[in-house]
């Protein structure tokens, strides 16, 4: 059973007393409701729906949205978070919560750790984004979200590796996506596990065509890769550190060594601004 059908099965088994809520901007949104006997509700940013949202501003400081004709500023950024916020709002209202209280609480929320988890350096305003993206599709989505927020002047540097003892076919694809949608790329270690990090990076490099090879460098040590990206960045630039997100370790030859991407990012930025 594929992912879409698995999701649909949850809707199909709902009782009449339940409520089924779907995103009708998604091409599979209405498919989810085809066979459910539950009360059907919809949300969207683009189409007519029961719960309608609209992005007024979407920039590096946050989201200004209209939800059911009420303008609210949210700390989260990106179109995908606009959909997430709208979905949570719809669920809360269907559960009988007060809409003003719901909007107030949502306006204070920050994102999940390691999922478009961002910070800014104090002086140079360099933006660091930590994200768990570890597949080609996930990496493409996060880079697309960042590129939508850019004004065009910032340099976007992506730090990316691939896990060992996992699907090798995605390594060249990950590298290609990073190079196509970033200005600069640093290939580095993720969780090499039992494999050689040098060999993993070599397989990533093989996915980059000749016309993009000038975009990347390879630094095996993840900590040094983070430091290098910070040193290569100037005021207002953006750095994406992808692959590990919320993880607090780096697995090498069976050992899980303490390693926190966000802490390393903060340390590197602080060192840069001393």
N, C-alpha and C positions, 0 to 999 in steps of 0.2 A: 504494500500500500504506500503510495507516494504521500508527501507532506500535505498537499492540498486535500486529498481524500481523507487523510487522518483528521485534519481540522474539521472537515465537513461532517465527519461521523459524530463529533461532539454536538453539533447543531441538530443532527438527525435524531439523536436520542433524547432531546429535551422534551419535557412534558408540556401540556397545554398551559399550565400555570406559569411557565417560565417566560423569559424575554430573551430573544436572540438579536444581538446588535452586530451590524456589519458595516464595513467601510465600502461605500458604493463607488468610490473613486478607483478602487482596486478592481482589476479586470475579473478577478474571481470572487468579488464581494457578494454579488447576488446569487452566485452558484451556491454559496454557503446556506442560503435560505430556501433553496428549492424544495426540500423535503421535510422541513421542520414544521411541527404543529404549534410551536411556541409563538407568542406575539412578536411580530417582526418590527424592528426599529433600525434606522440607518443614520450614519454620520458621514460628512464629507467636507472637503474644502472647495470642490469644483462643481458638484452637482446638487440639485435640489434634494434635500434630505430632512429627516426629523430633527437632527442636530447639525446645524450648519455653522461652519467656521470659516474665517477668512484671515489670511496673513496680511497685516498692514505693513509691518516692518520685520525683516529677518536679517539681522546682522550679528557681528561678533559680540555684542553686548547682551543680546537676548532676542526674544520674540514679542512683538506687539501684535495681538490677535483680537479679532472680534469673534466672540462665541455667543450665538443666539442674540446678536445685536448689542452685546456688552463688550466694550473694549477693555482689555486687560494686558498688562505687561508680565511676561514670564521669564525666568532666569535661564531656561533651557534655550538652545539654539538649534536651527535646522528644521526643514520641512517635516522630516520623519518624526521629530518631537512634537510638532504641531498636531499631527495625526494622533500621536499617543495621548496628548493632553485632551484632545477632543473626545477620544474614546473613553478615557477615565471620567470625564465630565458626564458623558451620556450614561455610563454605568451608574454613577453616583445618583443622578437624577432619577433613573429608573428604580433605584433602591429607596427613593423617598427623601433624599438629603436636600437641604436648603441650597438653592443655586448660588446664593451670595457667599455662603460659607464655603462651598466647594471651590468657587473661583478664587476666593482669598487663600485657601490652603494650597491650591495648585500654583498660585503665583509665587509661593515661597519655596517650591521644590527645586532641588538641583537633580542632575541626572544620576543614574546608577554608577557606582564606581567602575571605572574601566570601560565605560560605554560613552563615547564622545565626552570624556572626562577632560575638561580643559582648565588651563591656568594661564596667567600672564606674568611676565617678569616686571618688576617694579619700575625700573628706569627706562628700559628699551622697548617695553610693551611687546616683547616677543611672545607669541601665543604658542603654547604647547598643548597638543591634543593626544591623550592616551586612549587607545581603543583596542578592543579584543579582536578586531578583524583578522582572521587567519585563513580565509578562503578568498579566491579571486573575486567572487561576487561581493562579499562583505567589504573587501578592500576598495573595490570600485565604488560601492555605495558611499563609504565614508569620504573618499576623495571627491566624489561628485558633490556631496553635501558641503565640504569645505570650499570647493571651487565656486559654488553658488554664493558663498558669503564674502568672497574676495572682492576688493575694489579694483584689482588689476595691477596694483603697485607692489604687492607683497610677493616675496619669494617663498614658495612652498617646498619644504624639504621633507621627504618621507624616509623614516628608518624602518626597515622591514627585514624579517628573517622567516624561515620556515622550520617547523618542528621535525625532529628526527623520528624514525620509525613510524612515519605516517605517509599518507599519499604523496608519492614522489612526482606524480604527473602535474600537480598544482604548482610546483616550484617555479618552472619557467613562466607560467601564466601569472603568478603573483608578481614576479619581477617585471614582466611586460606591462602589467597594469600600473605598477608604481611609476615606471619610467614614462609612460604615456600621459599620466595625469599629474605629474609633479615636475617642478623645475630642477630639483636635485634629489638624488636618492642615495641612501647608504644601505648596502646589504650587510647584515650582521647575523649573529647567532640568536636563535629563539630558544627552544628547548631541544638541543641536539640529541639528547638521550644517548643511545649507544652508538650513534653515527658520528662520523667526523664532520665538524662544523665547516671545515674547508671544502669538503666534498659537496655538502648541501649548498653552500654559496656558489660553488662552481656550476652546479646544476641550475641555480637561479640565473646566473650570468648567461648561460646558454640560451635563455629565452629572450634576450635583448637583441634586437636587430642592430646592424651597424650604424644606422643613422641616429640611434639613441644611446649608444655606448658612452658618449662623452658626459652623459647625465649622471652616471653612477660611479661610486667608489665602493670598495669592500673593506670593512673593518670587522674582524672576527669578534673581538671583545665588545660586548653590548654596551658596557659602561663607557668605553672610549668612543664608541659610535655616537652615543648621546652627547658626550662632551664636544665632539667634533662638529656635530650639527649645530650646537649652540654657538660655537666659535665662528661658524660660517654664516650665521644669521646676523642681520642688522635690524634696526628699529622697525617694528611693525610686521616683521616676517612671521611665518607660520611653520611649525614643526609638527609632523604627525609621527607618533611612535606607536606602531601597530603590532598586533600579534599576541601580546600577553595580557594586556588590560589589567584586571584586578589581581592577577596571580602575584604571590609574594615569594616566588622562588624561581630558580632557573635549574632545570634538570640536566645534569651532565654525567654520563657514565653511571647512572643509577643513583646518583646523589642529588638531592634537592637543596641547592645552595640558596641562602637568603638573597632575594633580589626583588626590589619593588620599583617598577618603571617610574611611577610618579615621584617617589623619593629621589631616585637618581636624576630625574629631570629637574626637580627643585634644586638639588645640590649643584648641578651643572650650571643652571641659570644664575644661582647666587654667586658661584665662583666667577662667572663671566662679568658680573656687575661690581665686583670688589675693586 
